[in-house]
């Protein structure tokens, strides 16, 4: 994923080339950068949720009805909702 971000950054720098780039190309670049940013933010939220749930004790997880082995599944499902 980091490779995609770097590639998008390089393309974004190329936008400084001036008016020779078409508006349509700019829109495609903008959409691509926005998509990458959204995916990266979703992944970061997922990792943070997994980290927070993993910090809980087995007793605390049991109180909220979560098994330790289900943490990643639950975090992924919550982000998709």
C-alpha positions as CSV (number, residue, x, y, z in Angstrom):
1,X,0.0,0.0,0.0
2,X,2.9,2.3,0.8
3,X,4.1,1.9,-2.8
4,X,0.7,3.1,-4.1
5,X,0.9,6.2,-1.8
6,X,4.4,7.0,-3.1
7,X,3.2,6.6,-6.6
8,X,0.3,8.9,-6.1
9,X,2.6,11.5,-4.5
10,X,4.8,11.4,-7.5
11,X,1.9,11.9,-9.8
12,X,0.6,14.7,-7.6
13,X,4.0,16.5,-7.9
14,X,3.7,16.2,-11.7
15,X,0.6,18.3,-11.5
16,X,2.9,21.2,-10.9
17,X,4.0,20.9,-14.5
18,X,1.4,23.5,-15.4
19,X,-1.5,23.8,-17.8
20,X,-0.3,21.2,-20.2
21,X,-2.1,18.6,-18.1
22,X,-5.7,18.1,-19.0
23,X,-8.5,18.8,-16.5
24,X,-9.7,15.2,-17.0
25,X,-6.3,13.8,-15.9
26,X,-6.4,16.1,-12.8
27,X,-9.8,14.7,-11.8
28,X,-8.6,11.1,-12.2
29,X,-5.6,11.9,-10.1
30,X,-7.7,13.6,-7.4
31,X,-10.1,10.6,-7.2
32,X,-7.2,8.2,-7.0
33,X,-5.5,10.1,-4.2
34,X,-8.8,10.4,-2.4
35,X,-9.4,6.7,-2.7
36,X,-5.9,5.8,-1.4
37,X,-6.3,8.2,1.5
38,X,-9.7,6.7,2.4
39,X,-8.3,3.2,2.3
40,X,-5.3,4.2,4.4
41,X,-7.5,5.9,7.0
42,X,-9.8,2.8,7.2
43,X,-6.8,0.6,7.7
44,X,-5.5,2.9,10.5
45,X,-8.9,2.8,12.2
46,X,-8.9,-1.0,12.0
47,X,-5.4,-1.3,13.5
48,X,-6.4,1.1,16.3
49,X,-9.5,-0.9,17.1
50,X,-7.5,-4.1,17.2
51,X,-4.9,-2.5,19.5
52,X,-7.6,-1.2,21.9
53,X,-9.4,-4.5,22.1
54,X,-6.2,-6.4,22.5
55,X,-5.3,-4.3,25.6
56,X,-8.4,-5.6,27.4
57,X,-8.1,-8.6,29.8
58,X,-9.9,-11.8,29.0
59,X,-12.4,-11.0,31.7
60,X,-13.2,-7.6,30.2
61,X,-13.5,-9.2,26.7
62,X,-15.8,-11.8,28.2
63,X,-18.0,-9.1,29.7
64,X,-18.6,-7.5,26.3
65,X,-19.1,-10.9,24.6
66,X,-15.8,-11.1,22.6
67,X,-13.3,-13.9,22.4
68,X,-9.7,-12.9,22.0
69,X,-9.5,-14.9,18.7
70,X,-12.4,-12.8,17.3
71,X,-10.8,-9.4,17.8
72,X,-9.6,-8.9,14.2
73,X,-12.8,-10.2,12.7
74,X,-14.9,-7.9,14.9
75,X,-12.7,-4.8,14.1
76,X,-12.9,-5.5,10.4
77,X,-16.7,-6.0,10.5
78,X,-17.3,-2.8,12.4
79,X,-15.3,-0.8,9.8
80,X,-17.3,-2.3,6.9
81,X,-20.6,-1.3,8.6
